[in-house]
Amino acid sequence: MIKVIETNLSIDEENTIKDHQSRVIEVESWKEYIEEIKDAKSVSRSCFIGSLHGNTIPQEVRTENLVHDDNHLSYDIINRFGIKSKKLSFKV
């Protein structure tokens, strides 16, 4: 198991960050976590530190612009109303 810091950024129509939240989760491996994102799997996760619980990817969304390396991952989430947010992940 490894720890990952996930940060969600709420973005408005002008691409301005309006809000953000971060949490630390545990995943089996970085590779499996990346595959989960590529496959747009909505997996429920508990927060390792704190109380932010929820799904890695919300249900009924589209993901775009996935970029990752050995420690970082980012992508855009667009919900069914066209509202955009950005997810950033960092392997601890």
PyMOL CGO cylinders between C-alpha atoms (Angstrom):
from pymol import cmd
from pymol.cgo import CYLINDER

trace = [
    CYLINDER, 0.00, 0.00, 0.00, 1.12, 3.54, -0.75, 0.3, 1, 1, 1, 1, 1, 1,
    CYLINDER, 1.12, 3.54, -0.75, -0.22, 6.93, 0.27, 0.3, 1, 1, 1, 1, 1, 1,
    CYLINDER, -0.22, 6.93, 0.27, -1.44, 9.48, -2.26, 0.3, 1, 1, 1, 1, 1, 1,
    CYLINDER, -1.44, 9.48, -2.26, -2.37, 13.12, -1.72, 0.3, 1, 1, 1, 1, 1, 1,
    CYLINDER, -2.37, 13.12, -1.72, -5.40, 13.98, -3.86, 0.3, 1, 1, 1, 1, 1, 1,
    CYLINDER, -5.40, 13.98, -3.86, -6.38, 17.60, -4.43, 0.3, 1, 1, 1, 1, 1, 1,
    CYLINDER, -6.38, 17.60, -4.43, -9.60, 18.71, -6.14, 0.3, 1, 1, 1, 1, 1, 1,
    CYLINDER, -9.60, 18.71, -6.14, -9.73, 22.21, -7.62, 0.3, 1, 1, 1, 1, 1, 1,
    CYLINDER, -9.73, 22.21, -7.62, -13.11, 23.81, -8.41, 0.3, 1, 1, 1, 1, 1, 1,
    CYLINDER, -13.11, 23.81, -8.41, -12.71, 25.97, -11.52, 0.3, 1, 1, 1, 1, 1, 1,
    CYLINDER, -12.71, 25.97, -11.52, -15.10, 28.59, -12.92, 0.3, 1, 1, 1, 1, 1, 1,
    CYLINDER, -15.10, 28.59, -12.92, -15.80, 29.55, -16.55, 0.3, 1, 1, 1, 1, 1, 1,
    CYLINDER, -15.80, 29.55, -16.55, -12.73, 31.84, -16.66, 0.3, 1, 1, 1, 1, 1, 1,
    CYLINDER, -12.73, 31.84, -16.66, -10.45, 29.01, -15.41, 0.3, 1, 1, 1, 1, 1, 1,
    CYLINDER, -10.45, 29.01, -15.41, -10.10, 30.67, -12.00, 0.3, 1, 1, 1, 1, 1, 1,
    CYLINDER, -10.10, 30.67, -12.00, -9.70, 28.37, -9.01, 0.3, 1, 1, 1, 1, 1, 1,
    CYLINDER, -9.70, 28.37, -9.01, -12.68, 28.95, -6.71, 0.3, 1, 1, 1, 1, 1, 1,
    CYLINDER, -12.68, 28.95, -6.71, -12.13, 26.26, -4.07, 0.3, 1, 1, 1, 1, 1, 1,
    CYLINDER, -12.13, 26.26, -4.07, -9.87, 23.34, -3.29, 0.3, 1, 1, 1, 1, 1, 1,
    CYLINDER, -9.87, 23.34, -3.29, -9.75, 20.32, -0.99, 0.3, 1, 1, 1, 1, 1, 1,
    CYLINDER, -9.75, 20.32, -0.99, -7.00, 17.79, -0.33, 0.3, 1, 1, 1, 1, 1, 1,
    CYLINDER, -7.00, 17.79, -0.33, -6.95, 14.41, 1.32, 0.3, 1, 1, 1, 1, 1, 1,
    CYLINDER, -6.95, 14.41, 1.32, -4.51, 11.56, 1.86, 0.3, 1, 1, 1, 1, 1, 1,
    CYLINDER, -4.51, 11.56, 1.86, -5.67, 8.11, 0.72, 0.3, 1, 1, 1, 1, 1, 1,
    CYLINDER, -5.67, 8.11, 0.72, -4.09, 4.67, 0.54, 0.3, 1, 1, 1, 1, 1, 1,
    CYLINDER, -4.09, 4.67, 0.54, -3.97, 2.71, -2.73, 0.3, 1, 1, 1, 1, 1, 1,
    CYLINDER, -3.97, 2.71, -2.73, -2.52, -0.68, -3.65, 0.3, 1, 1, 1, 1, 1, 1,
    CYLINDER, -2.52, -0.68, -3.65, 0.05, 0.75, -6.08, 0.3, 1, 1, 1, 1, 1, 1,
    CYLINDER, 0.05, 0.75, -6.08, 0.71, 3.87, -8.15, 0.3, 1, 1, 1, 1, 1, 1,
    CYLINDER, 0.71, 3.87, -8.15, 0.35, 1.84, -11.35, 0.3, 1, 1, 1, 1, 1, 1,
    CYLINDER, 0.35, 1.84, -11.35, -3.08, 0.50, -10.30, 0.3, 1, 1, 1, 1, 1, 1,
    CYLINDER, -3.08, 0.50, -10.30, -4.18, 4.01, -9.27, 0.3, 1, 1, 1, 1, 1, 1,
    CYLINDER, -4.18, 4.01, -9.27, -3.23, 5.38, -12.72, 0.3, 1, 1, 1, 1, 1, 1,
    CYLINDER, -3.23, 5.38, -12.72, -5.10, 2.54, -14.45, 0.3, 1, 1, 1, 1, 1, 1,
    CYLINDER, -5.10, 2.54, -14.45, -8.14, 3.25, -12.28, 0.3, 1, 1, 1, 1, 1, 1,
    CYLINDER, -8.14, 3.25, -12.28, -8.11, 6.87, -13.47, 0.3, 1, 1, 1, 1, 1, 1,
    CYLINDER, -8.11, 6.87, -13.47, -7.54, 5.87, -17.12, 0.3, 1, 1, 1, 1, 1, 1,
    CYLINDER, -7.54, 5.87, -17.12, -10.54, 3.51, -16.91, 0.3, 1, 1, 1, 1, 1, 1,
    CYLINDER, -10.54, 3.51, -16.91, -12.62, 6.23, -15.13, 0.3, 1, 1, 1, 1, 1, 1,
    CYLINDER, -12.62, 6.23, -15.13, -13.47, 3.85, -12.29, 0.3, 1, 1, 1, 1, 1, 1,
    CYLINDER, -13.47, 3.85, -12.29, -15.44, 5.45, -9.48, 0.3, 1, 1, 1, 1, 1, 1,
    CYLINDER, -15.44, 5.45, -9.48, -13.84, 3.90, -6.37, 0.3, 1, 1, 1, 1, 1, 1,
    CYLINDER, -13.84, 3.90, -6.37, -14.93, 4.82, -2.85, 0.3, 1, 1, 1, 1, 1, 1,
    CYLINDER, -14.93, 4.82, -2.85, -11.96, 5.66, -0.62, 0.3, 1, 1, 1, 1, 1, 1,
    CYLINDER, -11.96, 5.66, -0.62, -11.59, 6.60, 3.02, 0.3, 1, 1, 1, 1, 1, 1,
    CYLINDER, -11.59, 6.60, 3.02, -9.26, 9.38, 4.00, 0.3, 1, 1, 1, 1, 1, 1,
    CYLINDER, -9.26, 9.38, 4.00, -6.08, 8.16, 5.72, 0.3, 1, 1, 1, 1, 1, 1,
    CYLINDER, -6.08, 8.16, 5.72, -5.72, 11.47, 7.60, 0.3, 1, 1, 1, 1, 1, 1,
    CYLINDER, -5.72, 11.47, 7.60, -8.79, 13.58, 8.36, 0.3, 1, 1, 1, 1, 1, 1,
    CYLINDER, -8.79, 13.58, 8.36, -12.39, 13.02, 7.41, 0.3, 1, 1, 1, 1, 1, 1,
    CYLINDER, -12.39, 13.02, 7.41, -12.75, 13.64, 3.65, 0.3, 1, 1, 1, 1, 1, 1,
    CYLINDER, -12.75, 13.64, 3.65, -14.25, 10.43, 2.30, 0.3, 1, 1, 1, 1, 1, 1,
    CYLINDER, -14.25, 10.43, 2.30, -15.59, 9.87, -1.18, 0.3, 1, 1, 1, 1, 1, 1,
    CYLINDER, -15.59, 9.87, -1.18, -15.00, 8.54, -4.67, 0.3, 1, 1, 1, 1, 1, 1,
    CYLINDER, -15.00, 8.54, -4.67, -11.75, 8.96, -6.53, 0.3, 1, 1, 1, 1, 1, 1,
    CYLINDER, -11.75, 8.96, -6.53, -13.77, 9.95, -9.62, 0.3, 1, 1, 1, 1, 1, 1,
    CYLINDER, -13.77, 9.95, -9.62, -17.40, 11.05, -9.24, 0.3, 1, 1, 1, 1, 1, 1,
    CYLINDER, -17.40, 11.05, -9.24, -19.94, 8.98, -11.16, 0.3, 1, 1, 1, 1, 1, 1,
    CYLINDER, -19.94, 8.98, -11.16, -21.31, 10.18, -14.50, 0.3, 1, 1, 1, 1, 1, 1,
    CYLINDER, -21.31, 10.18, -14.50, -18.39, 12.45, -15.43, 0.3, 1, 1, 1, 1, 1, 1,
    CYLINDER, -18.39, 12.45, -15.43, -15.98, 12.73, -18.33, 0.3, 1, 1, 1, 1, 1, 1,
    CYLINDER, -15.98, 12.73, -18.33, -12.22, 12.84, -17.76, 0.3, 1, 1, 1, 1, 1, 1,
    CYLINDER, -12.22, 12.84, -17.76, -9.76, 14.65, -20.04, 0.3, 1, 1, 1, 1, 1, 1,
    CYLINDER, -9.76, 14.65, -20.04, -6.13, 15.74, -20.25, 0.3, 1, 1, 1, 1, 1, 1,
    CYLINDER, -6.13, 15.74, -20.25, -4.63, 12.93, -18.14, 0.3, 1, 1, 1, 1, 1, 1,
    CYLINDER, -4.63, 12.93, -18.14, -0.92, 13.55, -17.50, 0.3, 1, 1, 1, 1, 1, 1,
    CYLINDER, -0.92, 13.55, -17.50, 1.22, 11.46, -15.15, 0.3, 1, 1, 1, 1, 1, 1,
    CYLINDER, 1.22, 11.46, -15.15, 4.75, 10.45, -14.25, 0.3, 1, 1, 1, 1, 1, 1,
    CYLINDER, 4.75, 10.45, -14.25, 6.30, 8.36, -11.47, 0.3, 1, 1, 1, 1, 1, 1,
    CYLINDER, 6.30, 8.36, -11.47, 5.00, 10.71, -8.73, 0.3, 1, 1, 1, 1, 1, 1,
    CYLINDER, 5.00, 10.71, -8.73, 2.42, 13.13, -10.19, 0.3, 1, 1, 1, 1, 1, 1,
    CYLINDER, 2.42, 13.13, -10.19, -0.94, 12.82, -11.89, 0.3, 1, 1, 1, 1, 1, 1,
    CYLINDER, -0.94, 12.82, -11.89, -3.40, 15.44, -13.11, 0.3, 1, 1, 1, 1, 1, 1,
    CYLINDER, -3.40, 15.44, -13.11, -6.57, 15.44, -15.17, 0.3, 1, 1, 1, 1, 1, 1,
    CYLINDER, -6.57, 15.44, -15.17, -9.76, 17.42, -15.76, 0.3, 1, 1, 1, 1, 1, 1,
    CYLINDER, -9.76, 17.42, -15.76, -13.22, 16.29, -14.70, 0.3, 1, 1, 1, 1, 1, 1,
    CYLINDER, -13.22, 16.29, -14.70, -16.28, 17.58, -16.56, 0.3, 1, 1, 1, 1, 1, 1,
    CYLINDER, -16.28, 17.58, -16.56, -19.68, 16.77, -15.07, 0.3, 1, 1, 1, 1, 1, 1,
    CYLINDER, -19.68, 16.77, -15.07, -22.91, 16.34, -17.03, 0.3, 1, 1, 1, 1, 1, 1,
    CYLINDER, -22.91, 16.34, -17.03, -23.66, 20.08, -16.68, 0.3, 1, 1, 1, 1, 1, 1,
    CYLINDER, -23.66, 20.08, -16.68, -20.29, 21.04, -18.21, 0.3, 1, 1, 1, 1, 1, 1,
    CYLINDER, -20.29, 21.04, -18.21, -18.81, 22.18, -14.89, 0.3, 1, 1, 1, 1, 1, 1,
    CYLINDER, -18.81, 22.18, -14.89, -15.06, 21.61, -14.81, 0.3, 1, 1, 1, 1, 1, 1,
    CYLINDER, -15.06, 21.61, -14.81, -12.77, 20.67, -11.94, 0.3, 1, 1, 1, 1, 1, 1,
    CYLINDER, -12.77, 20.67, -11.94, -9.17, 19.53, -11.86, 0.3, 1, 1, 1, 1, 1, 1,
    CYLINDER, -9.17, 19.53, -11.86, -7.72, 16.63, -9.88, 0.3, 1, 1, 1, 1, 1, 1,
    CYLINDER, -7.72, 16.63, -9.88, -4.06, 16.62, -8.83, 0.3, 1, 1, 1, 1, 1, 1,
    CYLINDER, -4.06, 16.62, -8.83, -2.46, 13.58, -7.20, 0.3, 1, 1, 1, 1, 1, 1,
    CYLINDER, -2.46, 13.58, -7.20, 0.96, 13.13, -5.67, 0.3, 1, 1, 1, 1, 1, 1,
    CYLINDER, 0.96, 13.13, -5.67, 2.53, 9.85, -4.56, 0.3, 1, 1, 1, 1, 1, 1,
    CYLINDER, 2.53, 9.85, -4.56, 3.91, 10.28, -1.03, 0.3, 1, 1, 1, 1, 1, 1,
]
cmd.load_cgo(trace, "trace")
